[in-house]
Amino acid sequence: MKPKVACLITVRTSSSRLPHKALLKIRGRSTIEHLIYRTKLVKRADQIILCTSDRPEDDILAEISSKNGIDCFRGSLEDKLIRWNGAVEKFNIDYFVTVDGDDIFADPELIDLAIEQMLANPCDFLKIPDSLVCGGSEYCISSSALKKVCEIKDTSDTEMMWVYFTDTGLFSVRNLHVDDQIFHNSKIRMTLDYPEDLEFFKRVFDEFNTDLNNIPLRKILELINSKPEIAEINFFRQEQFLKNQKNKTKLIIKKS
């Protein structure tokens, strides 16, 4: 049987640097609705599941998922891995792509490429090369590896979860292979974490004069290459963003 593959859109309303960022509007539509619309353009996924918390404040996200015709799974607020594991078990998923709720321009082409590479040559964890544009592509993970990680980890703080797959020596790990050099640009930031990031996304929508989040990433990158001032709106935040990620990354394994 063909393995079942899902896109798990991971989102919650609690955010400190940019409060309720999933509900902020760009051209009349919330950022999470823009991301749902874009994820529906992925061709190789069998299912889209919005993964949020079971807290009352995230009821609005469950309502949005229903309104937009996708499935929803609600679980742990803090433990993203446990939330994912609940979703893949409920919906019998074999592999999944982690579509981060902050990555409004996550590219359907690159997500399809990740699924294609995973199914053609399966591994436990398909990494994003550091050279790819930040926020443009997503991890692809086997559900069996996720289950194992949930068994061995000894913390509920799993926001920076990749080290459990990459640094334990227990899993087969590969990089997503992307030939087209247009996607390899570490000087552009496409993730929503600060007010300047929202301004960046708004500017791109305005440049294309579109209300729909269906512009291919390669077209967006071509625009920014021709107008580098767009990248300057928020790229100065990248160093701080990466530092925060590094500080929050932890690998805590149960003692045998």
TORTI-555552 format. One line per 4 residues: for each residue x, y negated, z of C-alpha. Coordinates in nm, 2 decimals. Example, Ala and Ser with C-alpha at 12.3 -4.5 7.8 and 13.67 -1.06 7.14 Angstrom:
# residues 2
1.23,0.45,0.78; 1.37,0.11,0.71 .
END
This chain:
# residues 256
0.00,0.00,0.00; 0.11,-0.35,-0.07; 0.22,-0.53,0.25; -0.02,-0.80,0.37 .
0.14,-1.15,0.38; 0.00,-1.45,0.56; 0.08,-1.82,0.60; 0.06,-1.91,0.97 .
0.01,-2.29,1.00; 0.14,-2.36,1.35; -0.01,-2.67,1.51; -0.14,-2.82,1.83 .
-0.26,-3.17,1.93; -0.01,-3.22,2.22; 0.29,-3.41,2.10; 0.50,-3.67,2.29 .
0.69,-3.87,2.04; 0.40,-3.92,1.81; 0.07,-3.85,2.00; -0.20,-3.65,1.82 .
0.01,-3.65,1.50; -0.19,-3.37,1.35; -0.49,-3.59,1.35; -0.33,-3.91,1.22 .
-0.47,-4.02,0.88; -0.31,-4.06,0.55; -0.54,-4.20,0.28; -0.85,-4.10,0.47 .
-0.75,-3.74,0.56; -0.57,-3.60,0.87; -0.21,-3.48,0.83; -0.32,-3.12,0.92 .
-0.59,-3.13,0.65; -0.33,-3.24,0.40; -0.12,-2.95,0.50; -0.40,-2.70,0.48 .
-0.49,-2.82,0.13; -0.13,-2.79,0.02; -0.09,-2.44,0.17; -0.39,-2.32,-0.03 .
-0.17,-2.38,-0.34; 0.05,-2.09,-0.23; -0.02,-1.80,-0.47; 0.15,-1.50,-0.31 .
-0.01,-1.52,0.04; -0.31,-1.30,0.11; -0.44,-1.52,0.40; -0.39,-1.85,0.57 .
-0.43,-1.86,0.95; -0.42,-2.18,1.16; -0.24,-2.09,1.48; -0.32,-2.32,1.77 .
-0.36,-2.31,2.15; -0.66,-2.20,2.35; -0.68,-2.53,2.53; -0.99,-2.74,2.50 .
-0.80,-3.03,2.34; -0.73,-2.81,2.04; -1.09,-2.73,1.97; -1.08,-3.00,1.71 .
-0.81,-2.80,1.52; -1.03,-2.49,1.52; -1.31,-2.70,1.38; -1.09,-2.83,1.11 .
-0.98,-2.48,1.01; -1.34,-2.37,0.98; -1.44,-2.68,0.79; -1.15,-2.61,0.54 .
-1.23,-2.24,0.50; -0.93,-2.08,0.66; -0.90,-1.84,0.96; -0.79,-1.95,1.30 .
-0.61,-1.78,1.59; -0.59,-1.94,1.93; -0.34,-1.83,2.19; -0.06,-1.96,2.42 .
0.01,-2.33,2.42; 0.38,-2.31,2.49; 0.48,-1.96,2.36; 0.47,-1.99,1.98 .
0.60,-1.63,1.94; 0.32,-1.48,2.15; 0.07,-1.69,1.96; 0.20,-1.56,1.63 .
0.21,-1.20,1.75; -0.15,-1.23,1.85; -0.24,-1.36,1.51; -0.05,-1.09,1.31 .
-0.20,-0.81,1.53; -0.56,-0.94,1.50; -0.54,-0.98,1.12; -0.30,-0.68,1.05 .
-0.03,-0.89,0.89; 0.30,-0.73,0.77; 0.50,-1.04,0.69; 0.43,-1.41,0.75 .
0.55,-1.75,0.65; 0.57,-2.00,0.94; 0.42,-2.32,0.80; 0.50,-2.58,1.06 .
0.23,-2.83,1.12; 0.48,-3.11,1.09; 0.60,-3.01,0.74; 0.33,-3.19,0.53 .
0.53,-3.14,0.21; 0.61,-2.77,0.27; 0.64,-2.66,-0.09; 0.41,-2.39,-0.23 .
0.68,-2.30,-0.49; 0.94,-2.24,-0.22; 0.69,-2.05,0.00; 0.60,-1.82,-0.29 .
0.97,-1.78,-0.36; 1.03,-1.67,0.01; 0.74,-1.42,-0.01; 0.87,-1.29,-0.34 .
1.23,-1.24,-0.21; 1.10,-1.08,0.11; 0.88,-0.83,-0.07; 1.15,-0.75,-0.33 .
1.42,-0.69,-0.07; 1.26,-0.67,0.28; 1.44,-0.80,0.58; 1.34,-0.91,0.93 .
1.40,-1.28,0.90; 1.45,-1.50,0.59; 1.63,-1.81,0.69; 1.62,-2.16,0.55 .
1.97,-2.27,0.43; 2.09,-2.59,0.59; 2.14,-2.75,0.25; 1.77,-2.74,0.17 .
1.57,-3.06,0.23; 1.44,-3.08,0.58; 1.07,-2.98,0.59; 1.05,-2.85,0.24 .
1.07,-2.48,0.30; 0.97,-2.23,0.57; 1.09,-1.91,0.74; 0.95,-1.57,0.64 .
0.94,-1.31,0.91; 0.84,-0.94,0.94; 0.57,-0.87,1.20; 0.76,-0.57,1.33 .
1.06,-0.80,1.42; 0.83,-1.05,1.58; 0.69,-0.77,1.80; 1.04,-0.67,1.91 .
1.13,-1.03,1.99; 0.83,-1.06,2.21; 0.94,-0.75,2.40; 1.29,-0.87,2.47 .
1.26,-1.24,2.53; 1.24,-1.36,2.89; 1.09,-1.71,2.85; 0.77,-1.86,2.73 .
0.95,-2.17,2.59; 0.99,-2.05,2.23; 0.95,-2.36,2.03; 1.30,-2.32,1.88 .
1.25,-1.95,1.82; 1.49,-1.86,1.53; 1.78,-1.77,1.75; 1.60,-1.46,1.88 .
1.61,-1.33,1.52; 1.95,-1.47,1.41; 2.17,-1.45,1.72; 2.08,-1.12,1.90 .
2.24,-0.89,1.64; 1.92,-0.68,1.64; 1.77,-0.79,1.31; 1.84,-0.80,0.94 .
1.87,-1.17,0.83; 1.91,-1.33,0.49; 1.90,-1.68,0.35; 1.63,-1.78,0.12 .
1.81,-1.81,-0.22; 1.71,-2.12,-0.42; 1.89,-2.18,-0.75; 1.75,-2.52,-0.84 .
1.98,-2.79,-0.70; 1.70,-3.04,-0.68; 1.59,-2.87,-0.35; 1.93,-2.89,-0.20 .
1.95,-3.23,-0.03; 2.03,-3.27,0.33; 1.99,-3.65,0.31; 1.61,-3.65,0.30 .
1.38,-3.59,0.60; 1.03,-3.45,0.54; 0.89,-3.36,0.88; 0.65,-3.55,1.11 .
0.80,-3.63,1.45; 0.83,-4.01,1.47; 0.63,-4.31,1.36; 0.88,-4.37,1.08 .
0.81,-4.02,0.95; 0.44,-4.11,0.91; 0.54,-4.42,0.72; 0.76,-4.21,0.49 .
0.47,-3.98,0.41; 0.23,-4.26,0.35; 0.48,-4.43,0.11; 0.51,-4.11,-0.10 .
0.13,-4.07,-0.12; 0.11,-4.44,-0.23; 0.39,-4.40,-0.48; 0.19,-4.13,-0.66 .
-0.14,-4.31,-0.59; -0.30,-3.98,-0.48; -0.53,-3.88,-0.20; -0.45,-3.51,-0.26 .
-0.14,-3.34,-0.13; -0.07,-3.14,-0.44; 0.24,-3.31,-0.58; 0.52,-3.05,-0.63 .
0.82,-3.10,-0.41; 1.05,-3.13,-0.71; 0.85,-3.43,-0.83; 0.87,-3.59,-0.48 .
1.24,-3.53,-0.47; 1.28,-3.68,-0.82; 1.09,-3.99,-0.70; 1.31,-4.03,-0.40 .
1.63,-3.98,-0.60; 1.51,-4.26,-0.82; 1.41,-4.48,-0.52; 1.65,-4.39,-0.24 .
1.50,-4.67,-0.02; 1.21,-4.43,0.04; 1.45,-4.18,0.22; 1.58,-4.47,0.43 .
1.24,-4.52,0.59; 1.30,-4.23,0.83; 1.63,-4.06,0.76; 1.80,-4.25,1.04 .
1.59,-4.03,1.28; 1.75,-3.71,1.16; 2.05,-3.71,1.38; 1.84,-3.76,1.69 .
1.59,-3.50,1.57; 1.87,-3.24,1.52; 2.02,-3.32,1.86; 1.68,-3.27,2.03 .
1.64,-2.94,1.85; 1.99,-2.83,1.96; 1.92,-2.93,2.32; 1.59,-2.74,2.33 .
1.72,-2.42,2.17; 1.77,-2.14,2.41; 1.82,-1.76,2.39; 1.69,-1.59,2.71 .
1.68,-1.21,2.69; 1.54,-0.97,2.95; 1.81,-0.79,3.15; 1.83,-0.42,3.07 .
END
